[in-house]
Amino acid sequence: MNLLLLSNSTNHGEQYMQWCSDTIADFVKNKSSIVFIPYAAVGFSYQDYTDKVNEALSSFDIKVRNIDDFDDKIKALKESTAVFIGGGNTFHLLKMLQNLNLINTIHELVLGGLTYVGWSAGSNIASPTICTTNDMPIVQPESFDSLCLIPFQINPHYTEDTIPNHGGESRLQRLSEYIAANPTEKIVALPESSYLTVIDRECRYFGNYDGKLISDERNEIIKNQSIVIF
């Protein structure tokens, strides 16, 4: 497998994909046929989303094709050399993939060697389920089961910051609740400007800030360039 799973696309005060465009371009070098799945977009068009990605990657001579333009979406995926899945609302993304019967196709193609790049919701959906997303369930998928490309859950945009004088639970508390209800599962928490690569059977963490492995057994800090073992 060849997976690039990014926590986010944009850092505060930066242009879209400014922090990660080099990483994406290097990961998909020599990939001439890239399909983009924009179905996490809500409130703006899939074409606008595709144009935004193409503009951000134009200096690398990378151009993605909007899967929504294809009548035969399964054929489009089978004829591509890489697939990008963008961020937005994870529930909306999963529901669209289920409605279009693309879950099994993407799973099988990526296991068979199709290069996969996801950010935010696109990283969430690589997990066995979307149960550790931060998003609001604005639509109801058939189930929370997703692509299951990796054997652990992801929580993008991870932060341990809390709002002063606010009584709500922290992100770590919420994720700990998931582990309490699902004690055999594990979560990799990805702060901004961090990502995972999965090459064959090796999963490695990269980030300006430490990540975290959350499980029933331990909460473990993940350092830059660490190999994540499950």
C-alpha positions, 0 to 999 in steps of 0.5 A: 500500500501507498498511503499519505494521510494528512491531518489538515490542508491549511494552517492558520495564516497560510495559503491553501495546502501551503504546508503540505503541497511539497509532500503531496507532490513528492508522494505522487511523483510520476502519477499521471492520472489522479482522480479527486473525490470532493464529496466532503464538500458542503456549501460549495460545489465539487467543481470549485473544490477540484479547481482549488486543489488544482490551483494549489498544486499547479506549480508541481504540474499536478492536475486532478480530475473530479470523479463527479464528472465521470458517469462510470466512477468505478472505471475512472478509479480503475484507470487512475494511478492515484486517488485524492480524497479531500477534507470537509464533512466526514459523514457527508463524504462517507454517505456519498461513497456508500450511495455510489457503491465506491467503498469496496472498489477504493478498498480493493484498488488501494490494497492492490497498489493504487496510491492514496492521498487523504487530508482531514476527512479523507484521512478519517475515512481510511480508518476502519470507521469514522467514529473518531472524526471531529465533524457533526453528523449532518447526514446519516450514512448507512453505517460508520464503517469506512475504507479500513485501509489501516488497522487503527482510528485517526483523529485529525486536527488533534489539539489538547488546547481548551477554551478558558472558562468553558466546561466542555470536554477536551478532545482527549477526553472525547477520544478516551470515551471512544476507547472506553467503549471500544477497548480493543481499538487504537487511535492515532491523534494527528495535530496540525501540520502532521501526517502518516505515510503507510508504505507496504506494511510500514507506518511512519509519523511526520510532524512539527508537533508530537502525535499521540497513540491513544489506547486502553493500554497507554497514551504514547507520544509519537515523535517526528519520523517515528515508526508507528507499530500496531 
